[in-house]
Amino acid sequence: MFYAACCHSLLTMTPGAISTPISQRRKLRQRRRAPCPRSHNRMDPFEDTLRRLRETFQVGHTRSAEFRAAQLRGLGRFLQDNKQLLHDALAQDLHKSAFESELSEVAISQGEVNLALRNLRAWMKDEHVPKSLATQLDSAFIRKEPFGLVLIIAPWNYPLNLTLVPLVGALAAGNCVVLKPSEISKSIEKILAEELPRYLDQSCFAVVLGGPQETGQLLEHRFDYIFFTGSPRVGKIVMTAAAKHLTPVTLELGGKNPCYVDDNCDPQIVANRVAWFRYFNAGQTCVAPDYLLCSPEMQERLLPALQSTITRFYGDDPQSSPNLGRIINQKHFQRLRALLGCGRVAIGGQSDEHDRYIAPTVLVDVQEAEPVMQEEIFGPILPIMNVRGVDEAIEFINRREKPLALWSSGYWPRPAAGASAGMTASCT
């Protein structure tokens, strides 16, 4: 809009327009209505940046191990030099405690940097492979080549971790990178835009800002690889844009992750583990348990255990606990508050719109057709669905969309030979 406004003003502010005759004024009005002649370069805020990055890649600037290691070390310095700033920003965006920020954001990102630095040269080595009849006289090996210009579109729920971990991989592989942090986690977005570029070679790295409109403009360009973390709805948009250029993509999407609890489990152990991850980051975690499947008898044993655990973790008044996060914005708060009307509230259910607070909540008597079972919850709400055993639980899971993760407490059968992959199973 800024470029369009500037272009429009150049056309309309003609010298002498105020004192011109009526016929000339009509011509001026017609000129005002006519579309501005567009310079593609001026109307596209990303073109110059993308051209600069491509030129850097084409001359081989990013290919050496020394250059890649220097970028990774710069990323490590960014994390260390700005640790308190990052903790403060995460507290502002999501009400994360210092412990939670360090554990789930800073330490994971630093660990990824350290891993890449330790293994960089080994990852870059050619991998020799067995020869076939057709290649007996050849040298057969796999050489790892960088893709080129990589686009990383990051989410808001772990705005540091899920931005920097893909960035580590892209830089270690020798790519040039365009980083698009989430505009929803505003405090972290500001730090990534203002501080991070100081630690990296800006001839091969750029941060771009904006919302859905700007991201749509960005996706009109051809990239050599796109890494997207977010919702399935936006993932479809990203994949459609990538398909126009046959660009390879990684889509890390959410899903409704089931947790099956067998009758032979210790309910207190299950409650401790499920509540810790369900309510961590106020439930805004893509691999967290989204709903429980258990028998009615296990449900009766689990409810007091869950209540005890929630009180132990967050106190009698969870809203005043420094360890419970907040919903990212009002849009998501309103969506989650509407889900509290599903089934019956057995634990929690309180909310505070001004504070974007939703209490750690457990719902029972939930029907499969209710909204809370139709979408990923992405909040501190845990529905319990009753099943008669593991076979019914498997049947329930299999008739729904494939989840991102599967959690199992107690017995869970081994997958049959040839079963599809794609879920992680955690036996607690």
BALO-595940 format. One record per residue (C-alpha): residue in one letter; x, y, z. Coordinates in steps of 0.1 Angstrom, whole numbers, plus 2048, in hexadecimal, padded with zeros to 3 digits. Example, Ala and Ser with C-alpha at 12.3 -4.5 7.8 and 13.67 -1.06 7.14 Angstrom:
<atoms>
A87B7D384ES8897F5847
</atoms>
This chain:
<atoms>
M800800800F81D818807Y82A8147E4A8088187D4A8018377E8C8228477DDC81C83E7B9H7F984C7BBS80586D7CAL81E8727AEL802870795T7E98877A6M7FF8A37B3T8048B4791P8108D8792G7F58F178BA7D88D9790I7C58F17A7S7C390C78DT7BC8F776EP79C8FB759I77F8E375DS7878CE73FQ7AA8C874BR79D8C076ER7888A575FK7A789774EL7B9898770R79C885780Q79D86B765R7C386776BR7BC863790R7A384778AA7BB835772P7D181B782C7F582478AP80F817772R8207FD788S8457F678AH8477D2795N8667DA7A9R8567F77BCM8367E47C3D8477C57D0P8587CA7F2F86A7A97F0E8797A87CDD89A7BA7D4T8A07A67F4L89A7857E2R8B078F7C5R8CC7987DDL8CA7777EFR8C97637CEE8E87757C2T8FA76C7E2F8F27487DEQ8FB7467B9V91E7527BFG9237367D9H92774D7F7T91473680FR924714805S94371181AA94370083CE95471F84BF939736840R91D71F84CA92E71B86EA932741871Q90D74686CL90572B885R91C73A89FG90C75C898L8EA74D8A0G8F873F8C0R9057618CAF8E37708C3L8D27588DBQ8EC75E8F7D8EF7848F3N8C97898F2K8BD76F90AQ8AC786923L89D79A906L88F77A8F8H88176F91AD87079191EA86178F8FBL85376C900A844778921Q83379590FD82677F8F2L81B75F904H82176692AK83C74B92AS850748949A87674A948F87972494DE86071D932S87173591AE893726920L88870291ES872704900E8807208ECV8A472C8F3A8B470B8FEI8A56F78E1S8B17118C8Q8D47128D7G8D56EC8D7E8CD6EB8B2V8E97048ABN9026EE8BFL8F66CF8AEA8FC6DE88CL91E6EC894R9296C98A1N91D6B7883L9216D0867R93F6C2855A93269E858W9106A984AM9226B982CK93769B823D92E687804E91C66780CH92A6497F7V90F6307EDP91160D7DEK91560A7B8S8FB5FA7A2L9035E7782A8FE60776ET91761A784Q933601788L94C618776D940637788S9456487A9A9236467BBF91C65E7D7I9026777E4R90D69B7E7K8F86B27FDE8F16D27EBP8DF6F07FAF8BD6F77EAG8C471D7E5L8AB7367F2V89672980FL87773981EI86F732842I84C73C84EA84A739874P82D73688DW8247498ACN82172E8C6Y8477278CAP8527468B7L8777438BEN87C71D8BEL86771689FT87873388DL89C72C895V89D706893P89470686EL8AC723869V8C870E878G8C26F385FA8BF70B841L8E071D84AA8F36FD852A8E96F082FG8F770F81EN8D7720814C8CD744812V8AF74A828V890761829L88275F84CK85D769852P856769877S83276A883E82278C885I80C77F8A2S82877B8BBK8327A08B7S84D7A38D1I8627868C4E85B7918A0K86B7B38A9I88A7A38B8L88F78C89AA88B7A9882E8A27C2895E8BC7AD8A6L8C178C894P8CE79B873R8EB7AB886Y8F978888DL8F577986AD903782847Q8E8797838S8F278F815C8E376C81BF8C9773835A8AA789838V88D78D84FV86C798840L84E7A4853G8297A684DG808794851P7F477D839Q7F479681DE81979A81DT81F775821G80876F803Q81E7887EFL83D7767FAL82F7547EFE82A7617CCH85075F7C8R8637407BFF8777317DCD88D7127DBY87F7047FBI86370F813F861705838F83F70D848T83370786BG80E70E872S7EB70486CP7DE6EC851R7C9708842V7E771E83CG7FC700833K7E56FA815I7EB71E80AV81171A80CM8116F97FAT7FB7077DEA8137247D9A83170C7DAA8216F57C0K8217117A6H84770F7A6L84B6EA7B0T85C6F77D0P8626DC7EAV8536E380BT8536D882FL8316DD840E8316D9866L80C6DA86DG7F66D488CG7DC6BA893K7C66AB8AEN7DE6958C1P7CD6788D4C7D966B8F5Y7CC6488FEV7CC63E923D7CA61992BD7B760D94AN7D75FE958C7E962095BD7F063397BP7D8651978Q7EF66998BI80D662975V7F7667956A7E8687964N80B69596CR81868F949V7F9698935A7F36B8949W8176C3946F8176C3920R7F26CB91AY7F56EC92EF8196F4926N819715912A7F371791AG7ED6F9903Q7FB70B8E4T8116EE8DAC80B6DB8B9V8176B98C7A8056BB8E9P7E96A38F2D7C96B18E3Y7B06998F2L7AF67A909L7A0658900C79964291ES77E62C92EP76463C944E77462B962M79663A95AQ78665C956E77865B979R79B653986L7AC66D970L79768B979P7A268F99DA7C6687993L7C56A3978Q7B66BB991S7D16B39AAT7EC6B8990I7DF6D9983T7DD6E79A6R8016DA9ADF80E6EA98DY7FB70B98DG7ED7109B0D7C97169BBD7C77349A5P7D872B983Q7D274E976S7EB75C98FS805741988P82574D976N82772B965L80772C951G80973D92FR7EE75291EI7DC74F8FDI7EE7618E2N7D377A8D8Q7AE7828DAK7A476F8BBH7B174E8C9F7A47568EBQ78075A8DER78473A8CAL78F7278E9R775735900A75A72A8E8L7677068EBL761707911G73C702909C7426DF8FBG73A6C1911R73C6C8937V7586DA94AA7666C2963I7856D796DG78C6FC967G77870E94DQ77F732959S78A74D941D794772942E792784921H7A67A292CD7C378B937R7BE77291AY7BD758935I7AD736931A7AF71F950P7BE6FC94CT79D6EA943V7916C6940L7716BF92DV75C69F930D73C692920V74969F8FFQ7396948DFE74E68C8C0A73A6A58ABE7406C38C2P7586DF8B6V7726D68D0M7776B48BFQ7776C389BE7956D989CE7B76DB8ADI7B16EB8CEF7D26FD8D3G7CA7088F6P7C86FC91AI7A96E7915L7A96C1917P78A6AD90DI786689918M775670901N76A64E90DV77362E8FCR76F60A906G7936008FFV7B16038E8D7A05F58CAE78460F8CBA79F62A8D2I7B161F8B2E79161F89EF7886428ABI7AB6508A2N7AC64087FR78B64F873R79867287AE7B3687869K7D767A870P7E468C88FL80769A893A80E6858B2L8006688C5W8026648EBS7FC6438FCS7FC63B921G7FE616927Y7F75FB90DW7FA6048E8P7FD5E98CDR81B5E98B6P8135F7893A80C5DD879A8255D785DG8215F2842A80D60A859S81162E84FA82A644861G82566886CM81C666891T8336658AFA82864E8CBS8316568EFC82B63B909T82864B92B
</atoms>
